Amino acid sequence: MPRSLAFCVNKIADNLGYLELDYGLRHPSHDLIEAVGARLKANSIASVMEAGLHEFLSGFIADNARLGQQIERDFRFYG
């Protein structure tokens, strides 16, 4: 599962990168996805299990929610 989370984060980062290239604008969501990716890369399976899988997943879910909200603000996806 951590590999699939990392894959998804990388794809989001790629797509935000394409938007940055197309529009020539860098938004806070770009920095946020880089931080999420760095946190994923900094953890090993052993460190995740040691700290607690539930805590790791709860933190990832919170990061993902913040990222979604930031993308909404940055690209004006208001509901």
N, CA, C and O atoms as a CHARMM CRD file, in Angstrom:
* protein
*
  316
    1    1 MET  N      0.80100  -1.19800   0.00000 PROA 1      0.00000
    2    1 MET  CA     0.00000   0.00000   0.00000 PROA 1      0.00000
    3    1 MET  C      0.85400   1.27700   0.00000 PROA 1      0.00000
    4    1 MET  O      0.49500   2.23100  -0.69100 PROA 1      0.00000
    5    2 PRO  N      1.96100   1.33600   0.73900 PROA 2      0.00000
    6    2 PRO  CA     2.75600   2.57200   0.67300 PROA 2      0.00000
    7    2 PRO  C      3.22900   2.89200  -0.74300 PROA 2      0.00000
    8    2 PRO  O      3.31600   4.06200  -1.11400 PROA 2      0.00000
    9    3 ARG  N      3.53600   1.86300  -1.53800 PROA 3      0.00000
   10    3 ARG  CA     3.95200   2.13000  -2.91400 PROA 3      0.00000
   11    3 ARG  C      2.81900   2.74300  -3.71600 PROA 3      0.00000
   12    3 ARG  O      3.04700   3.63200  -4.53800 PROA 3      0.00000
   13    4 SER  N      1.59100   2.27300  -3.48300 PROA 4      0.00000
   14    4 SER  CA     0.46500   2.84200  -4.23100 PROA 4      0.00000
   15    4 SER  C      0.19800   4.27700  -3.80000 PROA 4      0.00000
   16    4 SER  O     -0.17300   5.10800  -4.62900 PROA 4      0.00000
   17    5 LEU  N      0.37900   4.58300  -2.52000 PROA 5      0.00000
   18    5 LEU  CA     0.23200   5.96800  -2.06300 PROA 5      0.00000
   19    5 LEU  C      1.30700   6.83900  -2.72000 PROA 5      0.00000
   20    5 LEU  O      1.01700   7.94100  -3.18800 PROA 5      0.00000
   21    6 ALA  N      2.53800   6.34600  -2.75400 PROA 6      0.00000
   22    6 ALA  CA     3.62700   7.09900  -3.37300 PROA 6      0.00000
   23    6 ALA  C      3.36700   7.29300  -4.87000 PROA 6      0.00000
   24    6 ALA  O      3.63600   8.36500  -5.41200 PROA 6      0.00000
   25    7 PHE  N      2.84600   6.26200  -5.53600 PROA 7      0.00000
   26    7 PHE  CA     2.52900   6.36600  -6.96000 PROA 7      0.00000
   27    7 PHE  C      1.49700   7.47300  -7.18300 PROA 7      0.00000
   28    7 PHE  O      1.66100   8.30800  -8.07300 PROA 7      0.00000
   29    8 CYS  N      0.44100   7.47800  -6.38100 PROA 8      0.00000
   30    8 CYS  CA    -0.60800   8.49600  -6.52400 PROA 8      0.00000
   31    8 CYS  C     -0.07300   9.89600  -6.26500 PROA 8      0.00000
   32    8 CYS  O     -0.40000  10.83000  -6.99700 PROA 8      0.00000
   33    9 VAL  N      0.73700  10.04800  -5.24300 PROA 9      0.00000
   34    9 VAL  CA     1.32400  11.35300  -4.93100 PROA 9      0.00000
   35    9 VAL  C      2.20200  11.81200  -6.09100 PROA 9      0.00000
   36    9 VAL  O      2.16900  12.98300  -6.46900 PROA 9      0.00000
   37   10 ASN  N      2.98600  10.89600  -6.65800 PROA 10     0.00000
   38   10 ASN  CA     3.83200  11.25900  -7.79900 PROA 10     0.00000
   39   10 ASN  C      3.00100  11.69200  -8.99700 PROA 10     0.00000
   40   10 ASN  O      3.37500  12.63300  -9.69600 PROA 10     0.00000
   41   11 LYS  N      1.88000  11.02200  -9.24700 PROA 11     0.00000
   42   11 LYS  CA     1.01600  11.39800 -10.37100 PROA 11     0.00000
   43   11 LYS  C      0.38400  12.76900 -10.15000 PROA 11     0.00000
   44   11 LYS  O      0.27200  13.56200 -11.08500 PROA 11     0.00000
   45   12 ILE  N     -0.02600  13.04700  -8.92400 PROA 12     0.00000
   46   12 ILE  CA    -0.57500  14.37700  -8.61300 PROA 12     0.00000
   47   12 ILE  C      0.50600  15.43300  -8.82300 PROA 12     0.00000
   48   12 ILE  O      0.24800  16.48900  -9.40000 PROA 12     0.00000
   49   13 ALA  N      1.71400  15.14400  -8.35100 PROA 13     0.00000
   50   13 ALA  CA     2.82500  16.08300  -8.53200 PROA 13     0.00000
   51   13 ALA  C      3.10900  16.30500 -10.01500 PROA 13     0.00000
   52   13 ALA  O      3.34500  17.43500 -10.44300 PROA 13     0.00000
   53   14 ASP  N      3.08600  15.22400 -10.79700 PROA 14     0.00000
   54   14 ASP  CA     3.29100  15.35800 -12.24600 PROA 14     0.00000
   55   14 ASP  C      2.23500  16.26500 -12.86500 PROA 14     0.00000
   56   14 ASP  O      2.56200  17.16200 -13.64200 PROA 14     0.00000
   57   15 ASN  N      0.98600  16.03600 -12.52700 PROA 15     0.00000
   58   15 ASN  CA    -0.10300  16.82500 -13.11900 PROA 15     0.00000
   59   15 ASN  C     -0.04500  18.28400 -12.68200 PROA 15     0.00000
   60   15 ASN  O     -0.30100  19.18300 -13.48300 PROA 15     0.00000
   61   16 LEU  N      0.28500  18.52100 -11.42800 PROA 16     0.00000
   62   16 LEU  CA     0.45400  19.90900 -10.99000 PROA 16     0.00000
   63   16 LEU  C      1.63800  20.55200 -11.71300 PROA 16     0.00000
   64   16 LEU  O      1.61000  21.73900 -12.03900 PROA 16     0.00000
   65   17 GLY  N      2.66800  19.76100 -11.95700 PROA 17     0.00000
   66   17 GLY  CA     3.81500  20.26200 -12.71500 PROA 17     0.00000
   67   17 GLY  C      3.43400  20.64600 -14.13500 PROA 17     0.00000
   68   17 GLY  O      3.89900  21.66300 -14.64900 PROA 17     0.00000
   69   18 TYR  N      2.58300  19.83400 -14.78000 PROA 18     0.00000
   70   18 TYR  CA     2.11100  20.17400 -16.13000 PROA 18     0.00000
   71   18 TYR  C      1.33000  21.48700 -16.11400 PROA 18     0.00000
   72   18 TYR  O      1.48600  22.31900 -17.00800 PROA 18     0.00000
   73   19 LEU  N      0.49300  21.66700 -15.09900 PROA 19     0.00000
   74   19 LEU  CA    -0.25900  22.92000 -14.99000 PROA 19     0.00000
   75   19 LEU  C      0.67400  24.10800 -14.78600 PROA 19     0.00000
   76   19 LEU  O      0.45900  25.18400 -15.34500 PROA 19     0.00000
   77   20 GLU  N      1.71100  23.90100 -13.97900 PROA 20     0.00000
   78   20 GLU  CA     2.68100  24.97100 -13.74900 PROA 20     0.00000
   79   20 GLU  C      3.37100  25.35600 -15.05800 PROA 20     0.00000
   80   20 GLU  O      3.55600  26.53900 -15.34400 PROA 20     0.00000
   81   21 LEU  N      3.74600  24.35900 -15.84400 PROA 21     0.00000
   82   21 LEU  CA     4.38400  24.64300 -17.13300 PROA 21     0.00000
   83   21 LEU  C      3.43200  25.33900 -18.09700 PROA 21     0.00000
   84   21 LEU  O      3.81800  26.28700 -18.78100 PROA 21     0.00000
   85   22 ASP  N      2.19500  24.87100 -18.15300 PROA 22     0.00000
   86   22 ASP  CA     1.21800  25.44600 -19.08000 PROA 22     0.00000
   87   22 ASP  C      0.87100  26.89000 -18.74600 PROA 22     0.00000
   88   22 ASP  O      0.76100  27.73100 -19.63800 PROA 22     0.00000
   89   23 TYR  N      0.69800  27.17600 -17.45100 PROA 23     0.00000
   90   23 TYR  CA     0.22500  28.49800 -17.04300 PROA 23     0.00000
   91   23 TYR  C      1.33500  29.41200 -16.51700 PROA 23     0.00000
   92   23 TYR  O      1.12400  30.61000 -16.33300 PROA 23     0.00000
   93   24 GLY  N      2.50600  28.84400 -16.27900 PROA 24     0.00000
   94   24 GLY  CA     3.60700  29.65200 -15.77400 PROA 24     0.00000
   95   24 GLY  C      3.39700  30.15000 -14.35900 PROA 24     0.00000
   96   24 GLY  O      3.98100  31.15400 -13.95100 PROA 24     0.00000
   97   25 LEU  N      2.56400  29.44800 -13.61500 PROA 25     0.00000
   98   25 LEU  CA     2.27600  29.84400 -12.22900 PROA 25     0.00000
   99   25 LEU  C      2.54800  28.68400 -11.28200 PROA 25     0.00000
  100   25 LEU  O      2.21100  27.53400 -11.56200 PROA 25     0.00000
  101   26 ARG  N      3.16100  29.01400 -10.16500 PROA 26     0.00000
  102   26 ARG  CA     3.38400  28.02500  -9.11500 PROA 26     0.00000
  103   26 ARG  C      2.51400  28.42200  -7.93100 PROA 26     0.00000
  104   26 ARG  O      2.53600  29.56600  -7.47800 PROA 26     0.00000
  105   27 HSD  N      1.75300  27.46000  -7.44300 PROA 27     0.00000
  106   27 HSD  CA     0.81100  27.71900  -6.35800 PROA 27     0.00000
  107   27 HSD  C      1.25400  26.99400  -5.08300 PROA 27     0.00000
  108   27 HSD  O      2.12900  26.12900  -5.13200 PROA 27     0.00000
  109   28 PRO  N      0.65800  27.34300  -3.95500 PROA 28     0.00000
  110   28 PRO  CA     0.96300  26.63800  -2.71300 PROA 28     0.00000
  111   28 PRO  C      0.72400  25.12300  -2.78700 PROA 28     0.00000
  112   28 PRO  O      1.37600  24.36200  -2.07200 PROA 28     0.00000
  113   29 SER  N     -0.19300  24.68700  -3.63600 PROA 29     0.00000
  114   29 SER  CA    -0.44100  23.24700  -3.75400 PROA 29     0.00000
  115   29 SER  C      0.79100  22.51500  -4.29200 PROA 29     0.00000
  116   29 SER  O      0.98300  21.33800  -3.99000 PROA 29     0.00000
  117   30 HSD  N      1.62500  23.18900  -5.08000 PROA 30     0.00000
  118   30 HSD  CA     2.85800  22.57900  -5.57300 PROA 30     0.00000
  119   30 HSD  C      3.80200  22.28900  -4.40700 PROA 30     0.00000
  120   30 HSD  O      4.40400  21.21800  -4.33700 PROA 30     0.00000
  121   31 ASP  N      3.92300  23.23900  -3.50800 PROA 31     0.00000
  122   31 ASP  CA     4.78300  23.04100  -2.33700 PROA 31     0.00000
  123   31 ASP  C      4.22100  21.96100  -1.42700 PROA 31     0.00000
  124   31 ASP  O      4.96800  21.16300  -0.86000 PROA 31     0.00000
  125   32 LEU  N      2.91600  21.94100  -1.29300 PROA 32     0.00000
  126   32 LEU  CA     2.27300  20.96300  -0.41600 PROA 32     0.00000
  127   32 LEU  C      2.46900  19.54500  -0.93600 PROA 32     0.00000
  128   32 LEU  O      2.77300  18.64700  -0.15000 PROA 32     0.00000
  129   33 ILE  N      2.30400  19.31700  -2.23800 PROA 33     0.00000
  130   33 ILE  CA     2.47300  17.96500  -2.76800 PROA 33     0.00000
  131   33 ILE  C      3.93500  17.53500  -2.65900 PROA 33     0.00000
  132   33 ILE  O      4.21500  16.35600  -2.44200 PROA 33     0.00000
  133   34 GLU  N      4.86400  18.47000  -2.80400 PROA 34     0.00000
  134   34 GLU  CA     6.27600  18.13700  -2.62200 PROA 34     0.00000
  135   34 GLU  C      6.55500  17.71700  -1.18700 PROA 34     0.00000
  136   34 GLU  O      7.32400  16.78500  -0.95300 PROA 34     0.00000
  137   35 ALA  N      5.93500  18.39700  -0.22200 PROA 35     0.00000
  138   35 ALA  CA     6.11900  18.04800   1.18200 PROA 35     0.00000
  139   35 ALA  C      5.52300  16.67500   1.49600 PROA 35     0.00000
  140   35 ALA  O      6.12000  15.89000   2.23300 PROA 35     0.00000
  141   36 VAL  N      4.35400  16.39000   0.93800 PROA 36     0.00000
  142   36 VAL  CA     3.71800  15.08000   1.15400 PROA 36     0.00000
  143   36 VAL  C      4.60300  13.99000   0.56300 PROA 36     0.00000
  144   36 VAL  O      4.82500  12.95900   1.19800 PROA 36     0.00000
  145   37 GLY  N      5.10700  14.20900  -0.64100 PROA 37     0.00000
  146   37 GLY  CA     5.99200  13.23700  -1.27300 PROA 37     0.00000
  147   37 GLY  C      7.26800  13.01900  -0.47900 PROA 37     0.00000
  148   37 GLY  O      7.73300  11.88700  -0.34400 PROA 37     0.00000
  149   38 ALA  N      7.82800  14.08400   0.04200 PROA 38     0.00000
  150   38 ALA  CA     9.05300  13.96900   0.84300 PROA 38     0.00000
  151   38 ALA  C      8.80300  13.16800   2.11700 PROA 38     0.00000
  152   38 ALA  O      9.64900  12.37300   2.52700 PROA 38     0.00000
  153   39 ARG  N      7.64300  13.37300   2.74700 PROA 39     0.00000
  154   39 ARG  CA     7.31900  12.59900   3.95100 PROA 39     0.00000
  155   39 ARG  C      7.17200  11.11500   3.63300 PROA 39     0.00000
  156   39 ARG  O      7.60300  10.26200   4.40800 PROA 39     0.00000
  157   40 LEU  N      6.56300  10.81500   2.49200 PROA 40     0.00000
  158   40 LEU  CA     6.43500   9.41000   2.10200 PROA 40     0.00000
  159   40 LEU  C      7.80200   8.78800   1.84900 PROA 40     0.00000
  160   40 LEU  O      8.06000   7.66300   2.27600 PROA 40     0.00000
  161   41 LYS  N      8.67700   9.51000   1.15800 PROA 41     0.00000
  162   41 LYS  CA    10.00400   8.98300   0.84600 PROA 41     0.00000
  163   41 LYS  C     10.86500   8.83200   2.09600 PROA 41     0.00000
  164   41 LYS  O     11.73500   7.96300   2.14800 PROA 41     0.00000
  165   42 ALA  N     10.63100   9.66300   3.09300 PROA 42     0.00000
  166   42 ALA  CA    11.44600   9.63700   4.30800 PROA 42     0.00000
  167   42 ALA  C     11.11100   8.45800   5.21400 PROA 42     0.00000
  168   42 ALA  O     11.89000   8.12700   6.10800 PROA 42     0.00000
  169   43 ASN  N      9.96400   7.82100   4.99600 PROA 43     0.00000
  170   43 ASN  CA     9.53800   6.71700   5.86200 PROA 43     0.00000
  171   43 ASN  C      9.82100   5.37500   5.21400 PROA 43     0.00000
  172   43 ASN  O      9.61800   5.18300   4.01600 PROA 43     0.00000
  173   44 SER  N     10.29100   4.46100   6.03100 PROA 44     0.00000
  174   44 SER  CA    10.40900   3.06900   5.61000 PROA 44     0.00000
  175   44 SER  C      9.23000   2.30900   6.21000 PROA 44     0.00000
  176   44 SER  O      8.53100   2.81400   7.08800 PROA 44     0.00000
  177   45 ILE  N      9.02200   1.09600   5.72500 PROA 45     0.00000
  178   45 ILE  CA     7.95700   0.26300   6.29300 PROA 45     0.00000
  179   45 ILE  C      8.19200   0.07200   7.78500 PROA 45     0.00000
  180   45 ILE  O      7.25300   0.11300   8.58000 PROA 45     0.00000
  181   46 ALA  N      9.44100  -0.13300   8.15600 PROA 46     0.00000
  182   46 ALA  CA     9.76500  -0.34100   9.57000 PROA 46     0.00000
  183   46 ALA  C      9.40500   0.89200  10.40600 PROA 46     0.00000
  184   46 ALA  O      8.85000   0.76800  11.49700 PROA 46     0.00000
  185   47 SER  N      9.72500   2.08000   9.88700 PROA 47     0.00000
  186   47 SER  CA     9.42400   3.29000  10.66300 PROA 47     0.00000
  187   47 SER  C      7.92000   3.53300  10.74800 PROA 47     0.00000
  188   47 SER  O      7.42300   4.02300  11.76200 PROA 47     0.00000
  189   48 VAL  N      7.19400   3.18900   9.67700 PROA 48     0.00000
  190   48 VAL  CA     5.73600   3.33300   9.70200 PROA 48     0.00000
  191   48 VAL  C      5.14400   2.39500  10.74300 PROA 48     0.00000
  192   48 VAL  O      4.29100   2.79800  11.53500 PROA 48     0.00000
  193   49 MET  N      5.59000   1.15500  10.74400 PROA 49     0.00000
  194   49 MET  CA     5.05400   0.18300  11.70000 PROA 49     0.00000
  195   49 MET  C      5.43800   0.54500  13.13200 PROA 49     0.00000
  196   49 MET  O      4.64700   0.37000  14.05900 PROA 49     0.00000
  197   50 GLU  N      6.64400   1.04300  13.30200 PROA 50     0.00000
  198   50 GLU  CA     7.09500   1.42900  14.64000 PROA 50     0.00000
  199   50 GLU  C      6.26400   2.58800  15.19500 PROA 50     0.00000
  200   50 GLU  O      5.88800   2.58400  16.36700 PROA 50     0.00000
  201   51 ALA  N      5.97900   3.58000  14.34400 PROA 51     0.00000
  202   51 ALA  CA     5.19000   4.73700  14.77700 PROA 51     0.00000
  203   51 ALA  C      3.70500   4.40400  14.84200 PROA 51     0.00000
  204   51 ALA  O      2.94700   5.05000  15.56700 PROA 51     0.00000
  205   52 GLY  N      3.29400   3.39400  14.07900 PROA 52     0.00000
  206   52 GLY  CA     1.88900   2.99200  14.07700 PROA 52     0.00000
  207   52 GLY  C      1.26200   3.22400  12.71600 PROA 52     0.00000
  208   52 GLY  O      1.24600   4.34400  12.20600 PROA 52     0.00000
  209   53 LEU  N      0.74800   2.15300  12.13700 PROA 53     0.00000
  210   53 LEU  CA     0.12600   2.24100  10.82100 PROA 53     0.00000
  211   53 LEU  C     -1.09200   3.15600  10.84400 PROA 53     0.00000
  212   53 LEU  O     -1.30100   3.94300   9.92100 PROA 53     0.00000
  213   54 HSD  N     -1.88900   3.05200  11.89400 PROA 54     0.00000
  214   54 HSD  CA    -3.08800   3.89300  11.99900 PROA 54     0.00000
  215   54 HSD  C     -2.70300   5.37300  12.00600 PROA 54     0.00000
  216   54 HSD  O     -3.32400   6.18500  11.32100 PROA 54     0.00000
  217   55 GLU  N     -1.68500   5.71300  12.77700 PROA 55     0.00000
  218   55 GLU  CA    -1.23900   7.10200  12.85800 PROA 55     0.00000
  219   55 GLU  C     -0.69900   7.58500  11.51700 PROA 55     0.00000
  220   55 GLU  O     -0.96600   8.71200  11.10000 PROA 55     0.00000
  221   56 PHE  N      0.06500   6.72000  10.84200 PROA 56     0.00000
  222   56 PHE  CA     0.59900   7.07100   9.53200 PROA 56     0.00000
  223   56 PHE  C     -0.52600   7.33800   8.54000 PROA 56     0.00000
  224   56 PHE  O     -0.51700   8.34500   7.83200 PROA 56     0.00000
  225   57 LEU  N     -1.48900   6.43100   8.49500 PROA 57     0.00000
  226   57 LEU  CA    -2.60300   6.58800   7.55800 PROA 57     0.00000
  227   57 LEU  C     -3.47300   7.78700   7.91300 PROA 57     0.00000
  228   57 LEU  O     -3.94100   8.49500   7.02200 PROA 57     0.00000
  229   58 SER  N     -3.69300   8.01800   9.19000 PROA 58     0.00000
  230   58 SER  CA    -4.47200   9.19500   9.60600 PROA 58     0.00000
  231   58 SER  C     -3.77200  10.47900   9.16800 PROA 58     0.00000
  232   58 SER  O     -4.41900  11.41300   8.69200 PROA 58     0.00000
  233   59 GLY  N     -2.46300  10.52300   9.32800 PROA 59     0.00000
  234   59 GLY  CA    -1.70100  11.68900   8.88700 PROA 59     0.00000
  235   59 GLY  C     -1.75000  11.86800   7.38500 PROA 59     0.00000
  236   59 GLY  O     -1.87200  12.98800   6.88800 PROA 59     0.00000
  237   60 PHE  N     -1.65300  10.75100   6.65400 PROA 60     0.00000
  238   60 PHE  CA    -1.71700  10.82600   5.19400 PROA 60     0.00000
  239   60 PHE  C     -3.09000  11.31600   4.73800 PROA 60     0.00000
  240   60 PHE  O     -3.18800  12.14500   3.83300 PROA 60     0.00000
  241   61 ILE  N     -4.13000  10.81400   5.35500 PROA 61     0.00000
  242   61 ILE  CA    -5.49100  11.24800   5.00500 PROA 61     0.00000
  243   61 ILE  C     -5.66000  12.74400   5.27700 PROA 61     0.00000
  244   61 ILE  O     -6.26200  13.45600   4.47300 PROA 61     0.00000
  245   62 ALA  N     -5.13500  13.21700   6.39700 PROA 62     0.00000
  246   62 ALA  CA    -5.21600  14.65000   6.72200 PROA 62     0.00000
  247   62 ALA  C     -4.42700  15.47400   5.69600 PROA 62     0.00000
  248   62 ALA  O     -4.89800  16.51600   5.23800 PROA 62     0.00000
  249   63 ASP  N     -3.21800  15.00000   5.33500 PROA 63     0.00000
  250   63 ASP  CA    -2.42000  15.69200   4.31200 PROA 63     0.00000
  251   63 ASP  C     -3.16600  15.73800   2.98700 PROA 63     0.00000
  252   63 ASP  O     -3.18100  16.76400   2.30700 PROA 63     0.00000
  253   64 ASN  N     -3.78200  14.62200   2.62700 PROA 64     0.00000
  254   64 ASN  CA    -4.51500  14.52700   1.37000 PROA 64     0.00000
  255   64 ASN  C     -5.70700  15.50000   1.36000 PROA 64     0.00000
  256   64 ASN  O     -5.98200  16.13500   0.34200 PROA 64     0.00000
  257   65 ALA  N     -6.39700  15.60900   2.47400 PROA 65     0.00000
  258   65 ALA  CA    -7.52800  16.54400   2.56800 PROA 65     0.00000
  259   65 ALA  C     -7.04600  17.98800   2.43000 PROA 65     0.00000
  260   65 ALA  O     -7.67300  18.79100   1.74000 PROA 65     0.00000
  261   66 ARG  N     -5.92200  18.31800   3.09400 PROA 66     0.00000
  262   66 ARG  CA    -5.35500  19.67300   2.97300 PROA 66     0.00000
  263   66 ARG  C     -4.94600  19.95900   1.52900 PROA 66     0.00000
  264   66 ARG  O     -5.16900  21.05400   1.01200 PROA 66     0.00000
  265   67 LEU  N     -4.35000  18.96900   0.89700 PROA 67     0.00000
  266   67 LEU  CA    -3.93500  19.13800  -0.49000 PROA 67     0.00000
  267   67 LEU  C     -5.14400  19.38700  -1.38600 PROA 67     0.00000
  268   67 LEU  O     -5.11500  20.28800  -2.22600 PROA 67     0.00000
  269   68 GLY  N     -6.19100  18.61000  -1.22000 PROA 68     0.00000
  270   68 GLY  CA    -7.40200  18.80100  -2.02400 PROA 68     0.00000
  271   68 GLY  C     -7.99700  20.18300  -1.83800 PROA 68     0.00000
  272   68 GLY  O     -8.42600  20.81700  -2.80200 PROA 68     0.00000
  273   69 GLN  N     -8.02200  20.64600  -0.60100 PROA 69     0.00000
  274   69 GLN  CA    -8.55100  21.98200  -0.32900 PROA 69     0.00000
  275   69 GLN  C     -7.66600  23.06400  -0.95700 PROA 69     0.00000
  276   69 GLN  O     -8.16600  24.06500  -1.47000 PROA 69     0.00000
  277   70 GLN  N     -6.35400  22.85200  -0.91000 PROA 70     0.00000
  278   70 GLN  CA    -5.44000  23.83900  -1.48600 PROA 70     0.00000
  279   70 GLN  C     -5.55800  23.87200  -3.01000 PROA 70     0.00000
  280   70 GLN  O     -5.53000  24.94700  -3.60900 PROA 70     0.00000
  281   71 ILE  N     -5.68900  22.70900  -3.63300 PROA 71     0.00000
  282   71 ILE  CA    -5.88000  22.66300  -5.08400 PROA 71     0.00000
  283   71 ILE  C     -7.18000  23.36700  -5.45400 PROA 71     0.00000
  284   71 ILE  O     -7.24200  24.08700  -6.45100 PROA 71     0.00000
  285   72 GLU  N     -8.21500  23.15800  -4.64900 PROA 72     0.00000
  286   72 GLU  CA    -9.49800  23.83600  -4.88600 PROA 72     0.00000
  287   72 GLU  C     -9.32100  25.34700  -4.86300 PROA 72     0.00000
  288   72 GLU  O     -9.85000  26.05100  -5.72300 PROA 72     0.00000
  289   73 ARG  N     -8.57100  25.85100  -3.87400 PROA 73     0.00000
  290   73 ARG  CA    -8.35300  27.30400  -3.78700 PROA 73     0.00000
  291   73 ARG  C     -7.46900  27.79900  -4.93100 PROA 73     0.00000
  292   73 ARG  O     -7.76000  28.81600  -5.56100 PROA 73     0.00000
  293   74 ASP  N     -6.37900  27.05700  -5.19100 PROA 74     0.00000
  294   74 ASP  CA    -5.42000  27.50800  -6.19900 PROA 74     0.00000
  295   74 ASP  C     -6.01400  27.57900  -7.59400 PROA 74     0.00000
  296   74 ASP  O     -5.71500  28.49500  -8.36000 PROA 74     0.00000
  297   75 PHE  N     -6.85900  26.60600  -7.92200 PROA 75     0.00000
  298   75 PHE  CA    -7.39600  26.52900  -9.27200 PROA 75     0.00000
  299   75 PHE  C     -8.87800  26.87100  -9.35500 PROA 75     0.00000
  300   75 PHE  O     -9.53600  26.63600 -10.36900 PROA 75     0.00000
  301   76 ARG  N     -9.38600  27.43300  -8.25700 PROA 76     0.00000
  302   76 ARG  CA   -10.76200  27.95200  -8.18800 PROA 76     0.00000
  303   76 ARG  C    -11.82500  26.90900  -8.55200 PROA 76     0.00000
  304   76 ARG  O    -12.72600  27.16800  -9.35000 PROA 76     0.00000
  305   77 PHE  N    -11.69400  25.72800  -7.94500 PROA 77     0.00000
  306   77 PHE  CA   -12.69700  24.66200  -8.13100 PROA 77     0.00000
  307   77 PHE  C    -13.74000  24.77100  -7.03600 PROA 77     0.00000
  308   77 PHE  O    -13.87700  23.86500  -6.21500 PROA 77     0.00000
  309   78 TYR  N    -14.46800  25.86100  -7.01800 PROA 78     0.00000
  310   78 TYR  CA   -15.44600  26.08600  -5.95600 PROA 78     0.00000
  311   78 TYR  C    -16.74000  25.33900  -6.26900 PROA 78     0.00000
  312   78 TYR  O    -17.24600  25.37200  -7.39000 PROA 78     0.00000
  313   79 GLY  N    -17.25900  24.66400  -5.24200 PROA 79     0.00000
  314   79 GLY  CA   -18.49500  23.89900  -5.41100 PROA 79     0.00000
  315   79 GLY  C    -19.66800  24.72200  -5.17900 PROA 79     0.00000
  316   79 GLY  O    -20.79400  24.23500  -5.27900 PROA 79     0.00000
